[in-house]
Amino acid sequence: MWPWEHLAFAYVLYSLTTNVILRRSPTARETVAVAVGSQLPDLIDKPLAWTFGITETGYSIGHSIILAPVIYLAVYAVAARWGYRSLAGALSLAHLSHSAGDILNRILRGDPVDIRILLWPIASPPAGTRDGFVDHVLRYFLRYVYLLLVEGLTVQILVQLLLGIGMVVLWVFDGAPIATDLWRLVSTRRQQ
């Protein structure tokens, strides 16, 4: 999945969770936590593999469901210390959605699901090319553009579009967290 797809998937899951279970919309801070959590696995793993060569693939520490509970407990401990427990939940759900999204994306593309992408350090998918970060991103982007131009509207692309529309609809329904807070801040400063 692309970063914006991970964000959309995580936001939809978190918004539905807060609206259905907690009977409220996500706050701006929770939305930021969702944004960070949705990107965290790739922000950890891709540079470790593609830039620094510390791990063999872009699926290791950040994607590991074995290490996830440790990450969630650490995040909760820090958030609880500062009185922001809901942020720990937002970040943890978004982090978990990242790996679920990677698996779902493989299914939608018709690729075989390799559970090893979630099992580091016990297992890890085979090493890919040793290209750098920019080379990887460019290769994936060109492949994506090629698929759009050649294959047109596939199930994967349709799901991406519906996910994006769903995220925007939920974000507006939720009161446009972050944007609304920024608008209030700017409006308040103008009045002063």
Accessible surface in RSA format (square Angstrom, percent):
REM  Atomic radii and reference values for relative SASA: ProtOr
REM  Chains: A
REM  Algorithm: Lee & Richards
REM  Probe-radius: 1.40
REM  Slices: 20
REM RES _ NUM      All-atoms   Total-Side   Main-Chain    Non-polar    All polar
REM                ABS   REL    ABS   REL    ABS   REL    ABS   REL    ABS   REL
RES MET A   1    43.61  22.6   7.16   4.7  36.45  86.8  10.31   8.8  33.30  44.1
RES TRP A   2    39.15  15.7  38.37  18.6   0.79   1.8  31.34  16.7   7.82  12.7
RES PRO A   3    65.49  47.7  64.81  59.1   0.68   2.5  65.34  53.9   0.15   1.0
RES TRP A   4   141.96  57.0 134.90  65.3   7.05  16.6 124.98  66.6  16.97  27.5
RES GLU A   5     7.02   4.0   5.56   4.2   1.46   3.5   5.99  11.6   1.03   0.8
RES HIS A   6     1.23   0.7   0.64   0.4   0.59   1.5   0.37   0.4   0.85   1.0
RES LEU A   7    57.74  32.2  57.74  41.3   0.00   0.0  57.74  40.5   0.00   0.0
RES ALA A   8     6.87   6.3   6.87  10.6   0.00   0.0   6.87   9.7   0.00   0.0
RES PHE A   9    31.86  15.9  31.86  19.7   0.00   0.0  31.86  19.3   0.00   0.0
RES ALA A  10     0.18   0.2   0.00   0.0   0.18   0.4   0.15   0.2   0.03   0.1
RES TYR A  11     4.77   2.2   4.77   2.7   0.00   0.0   4.77   3.6   0.00   0.0
RES VAL A  12    23.32  15.3  23.32  21.1   0.00   0.0  23.32  20.3   0.00   0.0
RES LEU A  13    60.64  33.8  59.83  42.8   0.81   2.0  59.98  42.1   0.67   1.8
RES TYR A  14    12.49   5.8  12.49   7.1   0.00   0.0   8.95   6.7   3.54   4.4
RES SER A  15     0.00   0.0   0.00   0.0   0.00   0.0   0.00   0.0   0.00   0.0
RES LEU A  16    82.22  45.8  81.36  58.2   0.86   2.2  81.83  57.5   0.39   1.1
RES THR A  17    48.31  34.4  43.83  44.4   4.47  10.7  30.84  41.4  17.47  26.4
RES THR A  18     0.28   0.2   0.28   0.3   0.00   0.0   0.28   0.4   0.00   0.0
RES ASN A  19    31.28  21.6  21.50  20.8   9.78  23.5  14.21  34.2  17.07  16.5
RES VAL A  20    95.58  62.9  89.00  80.6   6.58  15.9  90.43  78.6   5.16  14.0
RES ILE A  21   125.13  71.2 100.13  74.6  25.00  60.3 104.66  75.4  20.47  55.6
RES LEU A  22    94.85  52.8  73.41  52.5  21.43  53.9  77.24  54.2  17.61  47.4
RES ARG A  23   194.98  81.9 165.11  84.2  29.87  71.1  64.65  88.4 130.33  79.0
RES ARG A  24    85.62  35.9  75.31  38.4  10.31  24.5  63.12  86.3  22.49  13.6
RES SER A  25    37.07  31.3  25.98  34.7  11.09  25.6  12.83  27.3  24.24  34.0
RES PRO A  26     5.64   4.1   0.00   0.0   5.64  20.5   0.00   0.0   5.64  35.1
RES THR A  27    68.60  48.8  61.32  62.2   7.28  17.3  65.34  87.8   3.25   4.9
RES ALA A  28    16.74  15.4  11.78  18.2   4.96  11.3  11.87  16.7   4.87  12.9
RES ARG A  29   139.77  58.7 134.86  68.7   4.91  11.7  48.15  65.8  91.62  55.5
RES GLU A  30     1.60   0.9   1.60   1.2   0.00   0.0   0.31   0.6   1.29   1.1
RES THR A  31    11.16   7.9  11.14  11.3   0.02   0.1  11.16  15.0   0.00   0.0
RES VAL A  32    74.70  49.2  74.38  67.3   0.32   0.8  74.70  64.9   0.00   0.0
RES ALA A  33    10.13   9.3   6.31   9.7   3.82   8.7   9.90  13.9   0.23   0.6
RES VAL A  34     0.07   0.0   0.07   0.1   0.00   0.0   0.07   0.1   0.00   0.0
RES ALA A  35    32.83  30.2  31.72  49.0   1.11   2.5  32.10  45.2   0.73   1.9
RES VAL A  36    69.51  45.7  65.53  59.3   3.98   9.6  69.49  60.4   0.02   0.1
RES GLY A  37     0.00   0.0   0.00   N/A   0.00   0.0   0.00   0.0   0.00   0.0
RES SER A  38     0.04   0.0   0.04   0.1   0.00   0.0   0.04   0.1   0.00   0.0
RES GLN A  39    35.03  19.6  35.03  25.6   0.00   0.0  26.10  55.6   8.93   6.8
RES LEU A  40    40.53  22.6  40.53  29.0   0.00   0.0  40.53  28.5   0.00   0.0
RES PRO A  41     0.00   0.0   0.00   0.0   0.00   0.0   0.00   0.0   0.00   0.0
RES ASP A  42    28.22  19.8  26.32  26.2   1.90   4.5  14.24  33.5  13.98  13.9
RES LEU A  43   114.98  64.0  99.20  71.0  15.77  39.7  99.92  70.2  15.06  40.5
RES ILE A  44    50.22  28.6  43.79  32.6   6.43  15.5  48.75  35.1   1.47   4.0
RES ASP A  45     0.00   0.0   0.00   0.0   0.00   0.0   0.00   0.0   0.00   0.0
RES LYS A  46    25.89  12.6  25.89  15.9   0.00   0.0  19.47  17.5   6.42   6.8
RES PRO A  47    35.14  25.6  35.14  32.0   0.00   0.0  35.14  29.0   0.00   0.0
RES LEU A  48    34.50  19.2  34.50  24.7   0.00   0.0  34.50  24.2   0.00   0.0
RES ALA A  49     7.31   6.7   0.76   1.2   6.55  14.9   0.76   1.1   6.55  17.4
RES TRP A  50    31.31  12.6  23.15  11.2   8.16  19.2  17.41   9.3  13.90  22.6
RES THR A  51    77.23  54.9  45.73  46.4  31.50  75.1  44.19  59.4  33.04  49.9
RES PHE A  52   134.59  67.3 104.88  65.0  29.72  77.3 110.54  67.0  24.06  68.9
RES GLY A  53    41.83  51.6   0.00   N/A  41.83  51.6  16.48  45.2  25.35  56.8
RES ILE A  54   122.32  69.6  89.84  66.9  32.48  78.3  95.55  68.8  26.77  72.6
RES THR A  55    14.16  10.1   9.10   9.2   5.07  12.1  14.16  19.0   0.00   0.0
RES GLU A  56   111.29  63.9 100.35  75.9  10.95  26.1  29.87  57.8  81.42  66.5
RES THR A  57    11.79   8.4   7.94   8.0   3.85   9.2  11.05  14.8   0.74   1.1
RES GLY A  58     5.53   6.8   0.00   N/A   5.53   6.8   1.11   3.0   4.42   9.9
RES TYR A  59    46.24  21.6  46.13  26.2   0.12   0.3  19.31  14.5  26.94  33.2
RES SER A  60     1.07   0.9   1.07   1.4   0.00   0.0   1.07   2.3   0.00   0.0
RES ILE A  61    55.60  31.6  55.60  41.4   0.00   0.0  55.60  40.0   0.00   0.0
RES GLY A  62     0.00   0.0   0.00   N/A   0.00   0.0   0.00   0.0   0.00   0.0
RES HIS A  63     1.10   0.6   0.00   0.0   1.10   2.8   0.04   0.0   1.06   1.2
RES SER A  64     0.40   0.3   0.00   0.0   0.40   0.9   0.00   0.0   0.40   0.6
RES ILE A  65    73.40  41.8  62.55  46.6  10.85  26.2  62.75  45.2  10.65  28.9
RES ILE A  66    64.59  36.8  48.29  36.0  16.29  39.3  54.18  39.0  10.40  28.2
RES LEU A  67    49.39  27.5  49.39  35.3   0.00   0.0  49.39  34.7   0.00   0.0
RES ALA A  68     4.53   4.2   4.53   7.0   0.00   0.0   4.53   6.4   0.00   0.0
RES PRO A  69    71.60  52.2  68.72  62.6   2.88  10.5  71.53  59.1   0.07   0.4
RES VAL A  70    97.01  63.8  94.90  85.9   2.11   5.1  96.24  83.6   0.77   2.1
RES ILE A  71    33.60  19.1  30.35  22.6   3.24   7.8  33.60  24.2   0.00   0.0
RES TYR A  72    45.19  21.1  43.25  24.6   1.94   5.1  43.36  32.6   1.83   2.3
RES LEU A  73   127.57  71.0 123.67  88.5   3.90   9.8 124.16  87.2   3.41   9.2
RES ALA A  74    55.70  51.2  46.60  71.9   9.10  20.7  54.88  77.3   0.82   2.2
RES VAL A  75    36.68  24.1  32.57  29.5   4.12   9.9  36.16  31.4   0.52   1.4
RES TYR A  76    98.48  46.0  98.48  56.0   0.00   0.0  75.99  57.1  22.49  27.7
RES ALA A  77    60.82  55.9  48.92  75.5  11.90  27.1  54.59  76.9   6.23  16.5
RES VAL A  78    95.37  62.8  92.23  83.5   3.14   7.6  95.37  82.9   0.00   0.0
RES ALA A  79    11.66  10.7   6.02   9.3   5.64  12.8  11.42  16.1   0.24   0.6
RES ALA A  80    27.02  24.8  14.51  22.4  12.50  28.4  14.64  20.6  12.38  32.8
RES ARG A  81   190.40  79.9 163.91  83.6  26.49  63.1  54.61  74.6 135.78  82.3
RES TRP A  82   182.93  73.4 161.19  78.0  21.75  51.1 149.79  79.9  33.14  53.8
RES GLY A  83    55.86  68.9   0.00   N/A  55.86  68.9  27.59  75.7  28.26  63.3
RES TYR A  84    87.11  40.7  84.46  48.1   2.65   6.9  56.58  42.5  30.53  37.6
RES ARG A  85   140.73  59.1 132.61  67.6   8.11  19.3  42.01  57.4  98.72  59.8
RES SER A  86    53.48  45.2  38.28  51.1  15.19  35.0  32.68  69.6  20.80  29.1
RES LEU A  87    38.97  21.7  38.02  27.2   0.95   2.4  38.28  26.9   0.69   1.9
RES ALA A  88     3.39   3.1   2.85   4.4   0.55   1.2   3.28   4.6   0.11   0.3
RES GLY A  89    39.84  49.1   0.00   N/A  39.84  49.1  35.63  97.8   4.21   9.4
RES ALA A  90     0.00   0.0   0.00   0.0   0.00   0.0   0.00   0.0   0.00   0.0
RES LEU A  91    23.73  13.2  23.73  17.0   0.00   0.0  23.73  16.7   0.00   0.0
RES SER A  92    19.43  16.4  18.60  24.8   0.83   1.9  16.46  35.0   2.98   4.2
RES LEU A  93    52.00  29.0  47.87  34.2   4.13  10.4  51.21  36.0   0.79   2.1
RES ALA A  94     0.09   0.1   0.00   0.0   0.09   0.2   0.09   0.1   0.00   0.0
RES HIS A  95     3.70   2.0   3.61   2.5   0.09   0.2   3.39   3.5   0.30   0.4
RES LEU A  96    88.57  49.3  87.62  62.7   0.96   2.4  88.44  62.1   0.13   0.4
RES SER A  97     3.37   2.8   0.51   0.7   2.86   6.6   2.74   5.8   0.63   0.9
RES HIS A  98     0.52   0.3   0.05   0.0   0.47   1.2   0.48   0.5   0.04   0.1
RES SER A  99     4.37   3.7   4.27   5.7   0.10   0.2   3.17   6.7   1.20   1.7
RES ALA A 100    50.49  46.4  38.75  59.8  11.74  26.7  46.43  65.4   4.06  10.8
RES GLY A 101     0.00   0.0   0.00   N/A   0.00   0.0   0.00   0.0   0.00   0.0
RES ASP A 102     8.76   6.1   6.82   6.8   1.94   4.6   2.45   5.8   6.31   6.3
RES ILE A 103    31.23  17.8  31.23  23.3   0.00   0.0  31.23  22.5   0.00   0.0
RES LEU A 104    63.88  35.6  62.64  44.8   1.24   3.1  63.63  44.7   0.26   0.7
RES ASN A 105     6.83   4.7   6.72   6.5   0.12   0.3   0.66   1.6   6.17   6.0
RES ARG A 106    44.68  18.8  44.68  22.8   0.00   0.0   2.07   2.8  42.61  25.8
RES ILE A 107    99.33  56.5  85.21  63.5  14.12  34.0  87.86  63.3  11.47  31.1
RES LEU A 108    41.52  23.1  24.35  17.4  17.17  43.2  26.93  18.9  14.60  39.3
RES ARG A 109    93.04  39.1  59.82  30.5  33.22  79.1  24.91  34.0  68.13  41.3
RES GLY A 110    66.10  81.5   0.00   N/A  66.10  81.5  34.00  93.3  32.10  71.9
RES ASP A 111    53.73  37.6  46.38  46.2   7.35  17.4   7.80  18.3  45.93  45.8
RES PRO A 112   115.06  83.9 102.21  93.2  12.85  46.7 113.86  94.0   1.20   7.5
RES VAL A 113    66.88  44.0  37.35  33.8  29.53  71.2  37.38  32.5  29.51  80.0
RES ASP A 114    30.90  21.6  26.88  26.8   4.01   9.5  17.33  40.8  13.57  13.5
RES ILE A 115    92.50  52.6  90.88  67.7   1.62   3.9  90.88  65.4   1.62   4.4
RES ARG A 116    93.78  39.4  93.74  47.8   0.05   0.1  29.58  40.4  64.20  38.9
RES ILE A 117     0.15   0.1   0.09   0.1   0.06   0.1   0.09   0.1   0.06   0.2
RES LEU A 118    14.60   8.1  14.60  10.4   0.00   0.0  14.60  10.3   0.00   0.0
RES LEU A 119    46.62  26.0  46.62  33.3   0.00   0.0  46.62  32.7   0.00   0.0
RES TRP A 120    66.48  26.7  66.48  32.2   0.00   0.0  48.00  25.6  18.48  30.0
RES PRO A 121    80.62  58.8  53.08  48.4  27.53 100.1  53.89  44.5  26.72 166.1
RES ILE A 122   137.41  78.2 104.41  77.8  33.00  79.5 110.90  79.9  26.51  71.9
RES ALA A 123    28.03  25.8  19.18  29.6   8.85  20.1  28.03  39.5   0.00   0.0
RES SER A 124    44.81  37.9  28.61  38.2  16.20  37.3  24.98  53.2  19.83  27.8
RES PRO A 125    15.11  11.0  11.49  10.5   3.62  13.1  11.49   9.5   3.62  22.5
RES PRO A 126    93.84  68.4  71.56  65.2  22.28  81.0  83.57  69.0  10.27  63.8
RES ALA A 127    52.39  48.2  24.99  38.6  27.40  62.3  24.99  35.2  27.40  72.6
RES GLY A 128    55.45  68.4   0.00   N/A  55.45  68.4  39.35 108.0  16.10  36.1
RES THR A 129    77.42  55.1  60.15  61.0  17.27  41.2  68.03  91.4   9.39  14.2
RES ARG A 130   148.68  62.4 115.43  58.8  33.25  79.2  77.03 105.3  71.65  43.4
RES ASP A 131    53.98  37.8  47.70  47.5   6.28  14.8   6.34  14.9  47.64  47.5
RES GLY A 132    29.11  35.9   0.00   N/A  29.11  35.9  24.33  66.8   4.77  10.7
RES PHE A 133    83.38  41.7  79.43  49.2   3.96  10.3  79.43  48.2   3.96  11.3
RES VAL A 134   112.86  74.3 110.08  99.7   2.78   6.7 111.33  96.7   1.53   4.2
RES ASP A 135    72.90  51.1  69.14  68.8   3.77   8.9  10.84  25.5  62.06  61.9
RES HIS A 136     7.23   4.0   7.23   5.0   0.00   0.0   1.10   1.1   6.14   7.1
RES VAL A 137    57.76  38.0  56.80  51.4   0.96   2.3  57.76  50.2   0.00   0.0
RES LEU A 138    94.15  52.4  92.33  66.1   1.82   4.6  93.86  65.9   0.28   0.8
RES ARG A 139    80.95  34.0  74.01  37.7   6.95  16.5  54.49  74.5  26.46  16.0
RES TYR A 140    84.36  39.4  80.91  46.0   3.45   9.0  47.37  35.6  36.98  45.6
RES PHE A 141    90.60  45.3  90.60  56.1   0.00   0.0  90.60  54.9   0.00   0.0
RES LEU A 142   100.54  56.0  96.43  69.0   4.11  10.3  96.82  68.0   3.72  10.0
RES ARG A 143   116.11  48.8 109.33  55.7   6.77  16.1  51.42  70.3  64.69  39.2
RES TYR A 144    39.27  18.3  37.73  21.5   1.55   4.0  25.16  18.9  14.11  17.4
RES VAL A 145    47.21  31.1  47.21  42.7   0.00   0.0  47.21  41.0   0.00   0.0
RES TYR A 146   131.49  61.4 128.29  73.0   3.19   8.3  93.21  70.0  38.27  47.2
RES LEU A 147    47.58  26.5  46.98  33.6   0.61   1.5  47.02  33.0   0.56   1.5
RES LEU A 148    67.18  37.4  56.36  40.3  10.82  27.2  56.39  39.6  10.79  29.0
RES LEU A 149   144.18  80.3 112.66  80.6  31.52  79.2 115.19  80.9  28.99  78.0
RES VAL A 150    91.44  60.2  60.40  54.7  31.04  74.8  64.44  56.0  27.00  73.2
RES GLU A 151    99.55  57.2  72.00  54.5  27.55  65.6  28.07  54.3  71.48  58.4
RES GLY A 152    31.36  38.7   0.00   N/A  31.36  38.7  30.76  84.4   0.60   1.3
RES LEU A 153   119.91  66.8  84.51  60.5  35.40  89.0  85.73  60.2  34.18  92.0
RES THR A 154    38.83  27.6  30.96  31.4   7.87  18.8  36.53  49.1   2.30   3.5
RES VAL A 155    96.82  63.7  92.01  83.3   4.81  11.6  92.98  80.8   3.84  10.4
RES GLN A 156    19.11  10.7  18.94  13.8   0.17   0.4   2.09   4.4  17.02  12.9
RES ILE A 157    16.92   9.6  16.92  12.6   0.00   0.0  16.92  12.2   0.00   0.0
RES LEU A 158    77.85  43.4  77.85  55.7   0.00   0.0  77.85  54.7   0.00   0.0
RES VAL A 159    46.82  30.8  46.11  41.7   0.71   1.7  46.48  40.4   0.34   0.9
RES GLN A 160    24.74  13.8  15.92  11.6   8.82  21.0  14.27  30.4  10.47   7.9
RES LEU A 161    97.15  54.1  93.20  66.7   3.95   9.9  96.30  67.6   0.85   2.3
RES LEU A 162   107.52  59.9 100.06  71.6   7.45  18.7 100.48  70.6   7.03  18.9
RES LEU A 163    26.65  14.8  20.88  14.9   5.77  14.5  26.01  18.3   0.64   1.7
RES GLY A 164    27.44  33.8   0.00   N/A  27.44  33.8  27.13  74.4   0.32   0.7
RES ILE A 165   106.39  60.5 102.73  76.5   3.66   8.8 105.65  76.1   0.74   2.0
RES GLY A 166    25.38  31.3   0.00   N/A  25.38  31.3  25.10  68.9   0.27   0.6
RES MET A 167    46.48  24.1  46.48  30.8   0.00   0.0  42.94  36.5   3.54   4.7
RES VAL A 168    78.64  51.7  78.56  71.1   0.08   0.2  78.64  68.3   0.00   0.0
RES VAL A 169    92.69  61.0  87.90  79.6   4.79  11.6  91.27  79.3   1.42   3.9
RES LEU A 170    29.45  16.4  29.45  21.1   0.00   0.0  29.45  20.7   0.00   0.0
RES TRP A 171    78.60  31.5  78.60  38.0   0.00   0.0  72.13  38.5   6.48  10.5
RES VAL A 172    94.72  62.3  84.76  76.7   9.97  24.0  85.08  73.9   9.64  26.2
RES PHE A 173   142.04  71.1 114.15  70.7  27.88  72.6 122.96  74.6  19.07  54.6
RES ASP A 174    14.21  10.0   0.00   0.0  14.21  33.6   1.04   2.5  13.17  13.1
RES GLY A 175    40.20  49.6   0.00   N/A  40.20  49.6  35.36  97.0   4.84  10.8
RES ALA A 176    20.25  18.6  20.25  31.2   0.01   0.0  20.25  28.5   0.01   0.0
RES PRO A 177     8.76   6.4   2.30   2.1   6.46  23.5   8.55   7.1   0.21   1.3
RES ILE A 178    58.23  33.1  57.20  42.6   1.03   2.5  58.21  41.9   0.02   0.1
RES ALA A 179    43.51  40.0  34.20  52.8   9.31  21.2  38.56  54.3   4.96  13.1
RES THR A 180    40.73  29.0  35.72  36.2   5.01  11.9  32.89  44.2   7.84  11.9
RES ASP A 181    62.65  43.9  56.91  56.6   5.73  13.6  25.89  60.9  36.75  36.7
RES LEU A 182   100.85  56.2 100.59  72.0   0.26   0.7 100.85  70.8   0.00   0.0
RES TRP A 183   157.69  63.3 154.43  74.7   3.26   7.7 133.67  71.3  24.02  39.0
RES ARG A 184   144.00  60.5 142.02  72.4   1.98   4.7  62.72  85.7  81.27  49.3
RES LEU A 185    89.65  49.9  85.42  61.1   4.23  10.6  89.32  62.7   0.33   0.9
RES VAL A 186    64.68  42.6  62.18  56.3   2.50   6.0  64.52  56.1   0.16   0.4
RES SER A 187    29.09  24.6  26.64  35.5   2.45   5.6  23.66  50.4   5.42   7.6
RES THR A 188    66.96  47.6  65.82  66.7   1.14   2.7  43.80  58.8  23.16  35.0
RES ARG A 189   164.39  69.0 148.74  75.8  15.65  37.3  44.02  60.2 120.38  73.0
RES ARG A 190   176.72  74.2 141.70  72.2  35.02  83.4  62.13  84.9 114.59  69.4
RES GLN A 191   157.30  88.0 118.47  86.6  38.83  92.4  46.45  98.9 110.85  84.1
RES GLN A 192   170.09  95.1 106.18  77.6  63.91 152.2  61.92 131.8 108.16  82.0
END  Absolute sums over single chains surface
CHAIN  1 A    11197.4       9449.2       1748.2       8255.4       2942.0
END  Absolute sums over all chains
TOTAL         11197.4       9449.2       1748.2       8255.4       2942.0
